[in-house]
Amino acid sequence: MYLLDYATNLQAKQNNFNFMVSSGSCLDNRLKEDWTAFGDKAFIFEILEALEKKKEQTQDEFIDDLKMLEQLWKENLDSSTRY
């Protein structure tokens, strides 16, 4: 199973995951059932692709690019194993 998501701040997303592991609590409702059943060691945080925000880009434009990239990944990954 995998959870595909995008973030404007990858370090903050990584920190959130690290906090969930260190505290033993799942803050993402999509994962909660499996997190409880299998434990935090069954999960990894992986960055599939990173985009740099261009200087001339607005935050909304950057988010649109991230959403487009997420959609491309969704099309290429097995949707039957997605949370």
Rosetta constraint file for C-alpha pairs under 8 A:
AtomPair CA 1 CA 81 HARMONIC 4.63 0.50
AtomPair CA 1 CA 82 HARMONIC 5.54 0.50
AtomPair CA 1 CA 83 HARMONIC 6.64 0.50
AtomPair CA 2 CA 81 HARMONIC 6.35 0.50
AtomPair CA 2 CA 82 HARMONIC 5.03 0.50
AtomPair CA 2 CA 83 HARMONIC 6.06 0.50
AtomPair CA 3 CA 82 HARMONIC 5.83 0.50
AtomPair CA 3 CA 83 HARMONIC 5.31 0.50
AtomPair CA 4 CA 70 HARMONIC 7.39 0.50
AtomPair CA 4 CA 74 HARMONIC 7.70 0.50
AtomPair CA 4 CA 82 HARMONIC 7.42 0.50
AtomPair CA 4 CA 83 HARMONIC 7.95 0.50
AtomPair CA 5 CA 70 HARMONIC 6.89 0.50
AtomPair CA 6 CA 66 HARMONIC 6.30 0.50
AtomPair CA 6 CA 67 HARMONIC 7.06 0.50
AtomPair CA 6 CA 70 HARMONIC 6.56 0.50
AtomPair CA 7 CA 13 HARMONIC 6.77 0.50
AtomPair CA 7 CA 66 HARMONIC 7.63 0.50
AtomPair CA 8 CA 62 HARMONIC 7.97 0.50
AtomPair CA 8 CA 63 HARMONIC 7.04 0.50
AtomPair CA 8 CA 66 HARMONIC 7.90 0.50
AtomPair CA 9 CA 13 HARMONIC 6.48 0.50
AtomPair CA 10 CA 14 HARMONIC 6.12 0.50
AtomPair CA 11 CA 15 HARMONIC 6.04 0.50
AtomPair CA 12 CA 16 HARMONIC 6.13 0.50
AtomPair CA 13 CA 17 HARMONIC 6.39 0.50
AtomPair CA 14 CA 18 HARMONIC 6.13 0.50
AtomPair CA 14 CA 45 HARMONIC 7.04 0.50
AtomPair CA 15 CA 19 HARMONIC 6.06 0.50
AtomPair CA 16 CA 20 HARMONIC 6.32 0.50
AtomPair CA 17 CA 21 HARMONIC 6.35 0.50
AtomPair CA 17 CA 45 HARMONIC 7.02 0.50
AtomPair CA 18 CA 22 HARMONIC 6.08 0.50
AtomPair CA 19 CA 23 HARMONIC 5.86 0.50
AtomPair CA 20 CA 24 HARMONIC 5.67 0.50
AtomPair CA 20 CA 25 HARMONIC 5.15 0.50
AtomPair CA 20 CA 26 HARMONIC 5.43 0.50
AtomPair CA 20 CA 27 HARMONIC 6.66 0.50
AtomPair CA 20 CA 40 HARMONIC 7.77 0.50
AtomPair CA 21 CA 25 HARMONIC 6.87 0.50
AtomPair CA 21 CA 26 HARMONIC 7.81 0.50
AtomPair CA 21 CA 40 HARMONIC 5.52 0.50
AtomPair CA 21 CA 41 HARMONIC 7.61 0.50
AtomPair CA 24 CA 39 HARMONIC 7.83 0.50
AtomPair CA 24 CA 40 HARMONIC 6.50 0.50
AtomPair CA 26 CA 31 HARMONIC 7.09 0.50
AtomPair CA 26 CA 32 HARMONIC 5.69 0.50
AtomPair CA 26 CA 35 HARMONIC 6.54 0.50
AtomPair CA 27 CA 32 HARMONIC 7.46 0.50
AtomPair CA 28 CA 32 HARMONIC 6.27 0.50
AtomPair CA 29 CA 33 HARMONIC 7.91 0.50
AtomPair CA 30 CA 83 HARMONIC 6.22 0.50
AtomPair CA 31 CA 35 HARMONIC 5.77 0.50
AtomPair CA 31 CA 83 HARMONIC 7.27 0.50
AtomPair CA 32 CA 36 HARMONIC 6.11 0.50
AtomPair CA 33 CA 37 HARMONIC 6.25 0.50
AtomPair CA 34 CA 38 HARMONIC 5.72 0.50
AtomPair CA 34 CA 39 HARMONIC 7.48 0.50
AtomPair CA 35 CA 39 HARMONIC 4.99 0.50
AtomPair CA 35 CA 40 HARMONIC 5.90 0.50
AtomPair CA 35 CA 42 HARMONIC 7.76 0.50
AtomPair CA 35 CA 43 HARMONIC 7.96 0.50
AtomPair CA 36 CA 40 HARMONIC 7.97 0.50
AtomPair CA 38 CA 42 HARMONIC 6.03 0.50
AtomPair CA 39 CA 43 HARMONIC 7.90 0.50
AtomPair CA 51 CA 66 HARMONIC 7.48 0.50
AtomPair CA 53 CA 57 HARMONIC 6.59 0.50
AtomPair CA 53 CA 62 HARMONIC 6.03 0.50
AtomPair CA 54 CA 62 HARMONIC 7.88 0.50
AtomPair CA 57 CA 61 HARMONIC 5.93 0.50
AtomPair CA 57 CA 62 HARMONIC 6.28 0.50
AtomPair CA 58 CA 62 HARMONIC 6.26 0.50
AtomPair CA 59 CA 63 HARMONIC 6.17 0.50
AtomPair CA 60 CA 64 HARMONIC 6.15 0.50
AtomPair CA 61 CA 65 HARMONIC 6.31 0.50
AtomPair CA 62 CA 66 HARMONIC 6.30 0.50
AtomPair CA 63 CA 67 HARMONIC 6.12 0.50
AtomPair CA 64 CA 68 HARMONIC 6.18 0.50
AtomPair CA 65 CA 69 HARMONIC 6.20 0.50
AtomPair CA 66 CA 70 HARMONIC 6.12 0.50
AtomPair CA 67 CA 71 HARMONIC 6.19 0.50
AtomPair CA 68 CA 72 HARMONIC 6.36 0.50
AtomPair CA 69 CA 73 HARMONIC 6.39 0.50
AtomPair CA 70 CA 74 HARMONIC 6.20 0.50
AtomPair CA 71 CA 75 HARMONIC 6.28 0.50
AtomPair CA 72 CA 76 HARMONIC 6.53 0.50
AtomPair CA 73 CA 77 HARMONIC 6.12 0.50
AtomPair CA 74 CA 78 HARMONIC 7.67 0.50
AtomPair CA 74 CA 79 HARMONIC 7.03 0.50
AtomPair CA 78 CA 82 HARMONIC 7.16 0.50
